[in-house]
Amino acid sequence: MQQIESIDITGEWEDRALCRTVEPDIFFAAGSTQEHTAKVVCKKCPVRWECLAYALRNRVEHGVWGGLTDRERRRVLNRTRSTSWDPVAAMRVGAPAAS
């Protein structure tokens, strides 16, 4: 797993997002092929974690953000069960939630 050293949550990360260079519809289209295409872009993006942090913090309900679909983000949020979002805990995808 990639180590998270620092996350820019100020919004300045958006200018460096790789998704700005591709058709935005792929991030909001239904279907596994579109989701896969969007995730490939996200995987190469230098600000993937900032994007995911933004989507989780703002409870974005649609689209692929930071490499996760809306369903995957809901799963992360439900697992952390915290009123304040903890990026370290949220990145433990696949690990059991602490109780």
C-alpha positions in Angstrom: 0.0 0.0 0.0 1.2 3.5 -0.8 2.3 5.5 2.2 0.3 8.6 2.9 2.7 11.3 4.0 0.7 14.5 3.6 -2.7 15.4 2.1 -3.5 18.8 0.7 -7.1 19.5 1.7 -7.0 23.2 0.8 -8.3 22.5 -2.8 -5.1 23.6 -4.6 -4.6 19.9 -5.5 -7.3 20.1 -8.2 -5.1 21.9 -10.7 -2.7 18.9 -10.6 -5.4 16.3 -11.0 -5.0 13.9 -14.0 -8.7 13.7 -14.6 -8.6 17.3 -15.9 -6.9 15.9 -19.0 -9.6 13.3 -19.9 -13.3 13.2 -20.7 -15.1 13.9 -17.3 -18.0 11.6 -18.2 -16.0 8.5 -17.5 -16.0 9.4 -13.8 -19.8 9.6 -13.6 -21.0 7.0 -16.1 -22.7 3.8 -14.9 -21.1 0.4 -15.6 -18.1 -1.6 -14.7 -16.2 -0.7 -17.9 -16.5 3.0 -17.2 -15.6 2.5 -13.5 -12.5 0.6 -14.5 -11.4 3.3 -17.0 -11.8 6.0 -14.3 -9.9 3.9 -11.8 -7.0 3.5 -14.2 -6.8 7.3 -14.5 -7.0 7.7 -10.7 -4.3 5.1 -10.1 -1.8 7.2 -12.1 -2.9 10.5 -10.6 -0.4 12.4 -8.4 -3.2 13.8 -6.2 -5.3 10.7 -5.8 -5.3 10.8 -2.0 -6.3 14.5 -1.9 -9.2 13.7 -4.2 -10.3 10.8 -2.1 -10.0 12.9 1.1 -12.2 15.6 -0.5 -14.8 13.1 -1.6 -15.0 11.4 1.8 -15.0 14.7 3.8 -17.7 16.2 1.6 -19.7 13.0 1.3 -19.7 13.1 -2.5 -22.4 10.7 -3.5 -21.7 10.1 -7.2 -18.8 9.2 -9.4 -15.3 7.8 -9.0 -13.1 10.0 -6.8 -9.7 9.1 -5.7 -10.0 5.7 -7.3 -13.1 4.7 -5.4 -16.7 4.4 -6.5 -19.6 5.9 -4.5 -20.3 2.4 -3.1 -16.6 1.9 -2.0 -16.5 5.3 -0.4 -19.7 4.6 1.6 -18.1 1.3 2.8 -15.0 3.3 3.9 -17.1 5.8 5.7 -19.2 3.2 7.4 -16.1 1.4 8.5 -14.5 4.4 10.2 -17.7 5.3 12.1 -16.2 8.6 13.2 -17.7 12.1 13.2 -14.3 13.5 12.0 -12.7 11.9 9.0 -9.3 10.2 9.7 -7.4 9.7 6.4 -5.2 7.0 7.9 -8.1 4.9 9.1 -10.0 5.5 5.9 -7.1 4.1 3.8 -7.3 0.7 5.6 -9.5 -0.7 2.9 -9.8 -4.4 3.5 -8.8 -4.2 7.2 -11.3 -4.7 9.9 -12.5 -1.5 11.5 -11.4 -0.7 15.0 -14.1 -0.8 17.6 
